[in-house]
Amino acid sequence: MLSLMWFRTDLRVDDNPALHAAAQSGNGVVGVYVVTPGQWDEHDMAPIKVDFVLRNLQCLSDELKKLNIALRVIEVDRFDDVAKALLELSREHGCDRLCFNREYELNERIRDEAVEDLFKEHGIGVESFTDQCVFEPGEITTGDGGYYKVYSPFKRSWYKAYQEQSDRVKPIGKPKKQKSMVGSSDAVPSEVGGFAFKSTDTNHWEAGEQVAKKMLKSFLRDHGDSYKEERDLPAIEGTSKLSPYLVSGVISLRTCVHAAVEANSGELEKGSKGIVHWISELIWREFYKHILIGFPRVSMHRPFQLETERIEWKENDEHFQAWCEGRTGYPIVDAAMRQLVQTGWMHNRLRMIVAMFLTKNLFLDWRLGERFFMRHLIDGDLSANNGGWQWSASTGTDAAPYFRIFNPYSQSKKCDPDGEFIRRFVPELSEVEGSAVHEPQTIPGLLRSSIEYPDQIVDHSTTRNEAIDAFKAIRD
């Protein structure tokens, strides 16, 4: 049997269920990756993420060659054209079946159904597999068979399922080497039209699953135990920074969970507080994937909490641009936004701070921020990004209570006590000493006037109360 293996967000050979199944017979596998620039643009895919995907695609091609598997790279503009292109490739090589790992976003599912229907119509078998999640959406449900709406009970059920089925959800290793290569690999493009990206520091996000595995190992060894205390401090390397690799499938969620449990002496819920907390963060990723299936409206720019559709968000382009460019007059917000624009990544605690500032202090629609993030993040992912934004905006699952609004000053002092992170990304404040770096407005007049840093565009206390009143109104 000759299999066509369709790669998407699973750019690796290790612990890849679809690839493992495709290679079982050893009689031949043709790999394929479909570039869809028009769809990527419509989905606000960041140029830095496109660059990251292409570099990892090259690493994948190199690894596949060692297994006698060629990687074809084809391009069509949109998902609508994918089914026909894959069928033509399958016929070219005489493939008997198609294998792929499932994706859960709405447009992706519509695409996959079209592919499956066309292949079956032409007598070619199709097999799909669980990969982005440890448990397929629908496996972990409430007592009445529904999808969980709240994270904590989902996590408890996830723990139980993992302990009961630990053998089934272990990583499966590398696939079988094929007897001979079918066809030859295509050159992997170094760029895609419409996604121009020039980086002076691509080594900061090195490509390849070996890099990801090394990062995982060093994180668990050096920072696992201290993760719970260090994860909210953006000035230090206290997090794994594996999110880009997880989002593009360069490493699997299963591999990360399994390695964390092993590093924690086989414990899932007990032992190292840091590692246990990191596992819970991985489960959050899975929870948001399940939400995509259980509540497809979140893939359609709609809030999870439907009553919040009645919120009348403000429209203020000036404020939005100031937020985008890091010119709000709130140093921790501005430093975070500049980190995002300059590096394509933002520390998770800062993502919550800037999201809550946009939605509660500026009272701008969360969808504006969600889109801006996707257009700049190397780890842009609909489920996690949407989940995080809706949490901050108090419109989503487990949403922060609308009256619990981050104070940028206290968050700044807590997360960046010495102001090291702020000074790194807001050079206008690099010479400001002590706690004044968190609140430049407290600097005496003449000295303050010599610092080219903007005044606050809004007052935190006033806008906080306005936001609370607006949320109260829709509930009343």
Long-range contacts (C-beta under 8 A, 24 or more apart in sequence): 1-25, 1-27, 1-96, 1-97, 2-27, 2-28, 2-29, 2-30, 2-93, 2-94, 2-95, 2-96, 2-182, 3-28, 3-29, 3-30, 3-95, 3-96, 3-97, 3-98, 3-99, 4-29, 4-30, 4-32, 4-86, 4-89, 4-90, 4-93, 4-95, 4-97, 4-98, 4-99, 5-29, 5-30, 5-31, 5-32, 5-69, 5-99, 5-100, 6-32, 6-33, 6-34, 6-86, 6-98, 6-99, 6-100, 6-115, 7-31, 7-32, 7-33, 7-57, 7-60, 7-71, 7-100, 8-33, 8-34, 8-100, 8-101, 8-103, 8-108, 8-249, 9-101, 9-103, 9-132, 9-247, 9-248, 9-249, 10-101, 10-131, 10-132, 10-249, 10-252, 11-53, 11-56, 11-57, 11-59, 11-60, 11-209, 11-248, 11-249, 11-250, 12-60, 12-63, 12-209, 12-212, 12-249, 12-250, 12-251, 12-252, 13-60, 13-63, 13-64, 13-67, 13-174, 13-175, 13-209, 14-171, 14-173, 14-174, 14-209, 14-213, 14-252, 14-255, 15-171, 15-172, 15-173, 15-252, 15-254, 15-255, 16-101, 16-131, 16-175, 16-252, 17-101, 17-129, 17-130, 17-131, 17-172, 18-99, 18-100, 18-101, 18-127, 18-128, 18-129, 18-131, 19-99, 19-175, 20-172, 20-173, 20-175, 21-99, 21-127, 21-129, 22-97, 22-99, 22-175, 23-67, 23-69, 23-175, 23-176, 23-177, 23-178, 24-175, 24-176, 26-176, 26-177, 26-178, 26-179, 27-178, 27-179, 28-178, 28-179, 28-180, 28-182, 29-67, 29-69, 29-175, 29-178, 29-182, 30-69, 30-70, 30-72, 30-89, 30-93, 30-95, 30-182, 30-183, 31-60, 31-61, 31-64, 31-69, 31-70, 31-71, 31-72, 32-71, 32-72, 32-73, 32-74, 32-86, 32-89, 33-57, 33-60, 33-71, 33-72, 33-73, 33-74, 34-74, 34-75, 34-76, 34-82, 34-85, 34-86, 35-73, 35-74, 35-75, 35-76, 35-189, 35-192, 36-75, 36-76, 36-77, 36-78, 36-79, 36-81, 36-82, 37-75, 37-77, 37-192, 37-193, 37-194, 37-195, 38-77, 38-78, 39-77, 39-78, 39-79, 39-107, 40-192, 40-195, 41-194, 41-195, 42-78, 43-107, 43-374, 43-382, 44-371, 44-374, 44-375, 44-380, 45-195, 45-374, 45-375, 45-380, 46-344, 46-374, 46-375, 46-376, 46-377, 46-378, 46-380, 47-195, 47-196, 47-197, 48-197, 48-199, 48-344, 48-376, 48-377, 48-378, 49-244, 49-247, 49-248, 49-344, 49-377, 49-378, 49-379, 49-380, 50-191, 50-192, 50-195, 50-197, 51-191, 51-195, 51-197, 51-199, 51-202, 52-205, 52-207, 52-244, 52-248, 52-378, 53-248, 54-188, 54-189, 54-190, 54-191, 54-192, 55-202, 55-207, 56-207, 56-208, 56-248, 56-250, 57-188, 58-188, 58-207, 59-207, 59-208, 59-209, 60-209, 61-185, 61-188, 63-209, 64-185, 65-181, 65-185, 66-177, 67-174, 67-175, 67-176, 67-177, 67-178, 68-177, 68-178, 68-179, 68-180, 68-181, 69-178, 69-181, 70-181, 70-182, 70-183, 70-184, 70-185, 71-185, 71-186, 71-188, 72-183, 72-185, 72-186, 73-186, 73-187, 73-188, 73-189, 74-186, 75-192, 79-107, 79-108, 79-110, 79-111, 80-111, 80-114, 82-111, 82-114, 82-115, 83-111, 83-114, 83-115, 83-117, 83-118, 83-119, 84-118, 86-115, 86-119, 87-118, 87-119, 87-122, 87-124, 90-119, 90-124, 93-182, 93-183, 95-124, 96-124, 96-125, 97-124, 97-125, 97-126, 97-127, 98-124, 98-125, 98-126, 98-127, 99-126, 99-127, 99-128, 99-129, 100-128, 100-129, 101-128, 101-129, 101-130, 101-131, 101-132, 101-249, 102-128, 102-129, 102-130, 102-131, 102-132, 102-136, 103-132, 104-132, 104-137, 104-289, 104-292, 104-293, 104-383, 105-292, 105-299, 105-382, 105-383, 106-292, 106-296, 106-299, 106-300, 107-299, 131-249, 131-252, 132-249, 132-253, 132-289, 133-253, 133-286, 133-289, 133-290, 134-158, 134-162, 134-169, 134-253, 134-254, 134-257, 134-286, 135-161, 135-169, 135-286, 137-289, 137-290, 137-292, 137-293, 137-294, 138-290, 138-293, 140-290, 146-294, 147-290, 147-291, 147-293, 147-294, 147-295, 148-287, 148-290, 148-294, 149-295, 149-304, 149-397, 150-397, 150-398, 151-284, 151-287, 151-397, 151-398, 152-398, 154-283, 154-287, 154-290, 155-280, 155-283, 155-287, 158-283, 158-286, 158-287, 159-268, 159-269, 162-257, 162-268, 163-268, 169-254, 170-254, 170-258, 171-252, 171-254, 171-255, 171-258, 201-343, 204-343, 205-244, 205-344, 205-378, 207-250, 208-250, 209-245, 209-250, 209-251, 211-245, 211-250, 212-242, 212-245, 212-250, 212-251, 213-251, 213-255, 215-240, 215-241, 215-242, 215-245, 216-240, 216-242, 216-251, 216-255, 216-256, 216-259, 217-259, 220-259, 220-260, 220-263, 220-275, 221-263, 223-274, 224-260, 224-263, 224-264, 224-272, 224-274, 224-275, 224-278, 225-272, 225-273, 225-274, 225-275, 226-274, 227-274, 227-275, 227-277, 227-278, 228-273, 228-274, 228-277, 229-274, 231-277, 231-348, 231-349, 232-349, 232-414, 232-415, 233-415, 233-416, 234-336, 234-339, 234-347, 234-349, 234-350, 234-415, 234-416, 234-421, 235-416, 235-418, 235-420, 235-421, 235-424, 239-347, 239-348, 240-278, 241-345, 243-345, 243-379, 243-381, 243-384, 244-345, 244-378, 244-379, 246-285, 246-379, 247-379, 247-380, 247-381, 247-384, 253-282, 253-285, 253-286, 256-282, 257-282, 284-384, 284-387, 285-383, 285-384, 287-387, 287-397, 288-383, 288-384, 288-386, 288-387, 289-383, 291-383, 291-387, 291-397, 292-382, 292-383, 298-386, 298-387, 298-390, 298-396, 299-382, 299-386, 301-367, 303-390, 303-393, 303-395, 303-396, 304-390, 304-395, 304-396, 304-397, 304-399, 305-390, 305-394, 305-395, 305-396, 305-399, 307-474, 307-475, 308-393, 308-394, 308-395, 308-471, 308-474, 310-474, 311-395, 311-470, 311-471, 311-474, 312-470, 313-363, 313-364, 313-365, 314-362, 314-363, 314-364, 315-364, 316-362, 316-364, 318-457, 319-362, 319-364, 319-457, 319-458, 320-358, 320-362, 320-364, 320-368, 322-454, 322-457, 323-354, 323-357, 323-358, 323-362, 323-364, 323-369, 324-372, 326-425, 326-426, 327-454, 327-457, 328-357, 328-454, 328-456, 328-457, 328-458, 329-440, 329-441, 329-453, 329-454, 329-455, 329-456, 329-457, 330-357, 330-408, 330-409, 330-412, 330-456, 330-460, 331-412, 331-419, 331-422, 331-426, 331-429, 331-437, 331-438, 331-439, 331-440, 331-453, 332-408, 332-411, 332-412, 332-415, 332-416, 332-421, 332-422, 332-438, 333-357, 333-408, 334-425, 334-426, 335-416, 335-421, 335-422, 335-424, 335-425, 335-426, 336-425, 338-425, 338-426, 339-425, 340-373, 340-376, 340-377, 341-376, 342-425, 344-376, 344-377, 344-378, 345-377, 345-378, 345-379, 346-373, 346-377, 349-411, 349-415, 350-415, 351-388, 352-388, 352-391, 352-392, 352-406, 353-406, 353-408, 353-411, 353-415, 355-388, 355-389, 355-392, 355-393, 356-392, 356-393, 356-400, 356-405, 356-406, 357-406, 357-408, 359-389, 359-392, 359-393, 359-394, 359-467, 360-393, 360-405, 360-406, 360-463, 360-464, 360-467, 361-405, 361-408, 361-458, 361-460, 361-463, 361-464, 361-467, 362-457, 362-458, 362-463, 363-463, 363-466, 363-467, 363-470, 366-390, 366-392, 366-393, 366-395, 394-471, 402-467, 402-468, 402-471, 402-472, 403-468, 403-471, 405-464, 405-467, 405-468, 407-460, 408-460, 409-438, 409-439, 409-460, 412-438, 413-438, 426-453, 428-452, 428-453, 429-453
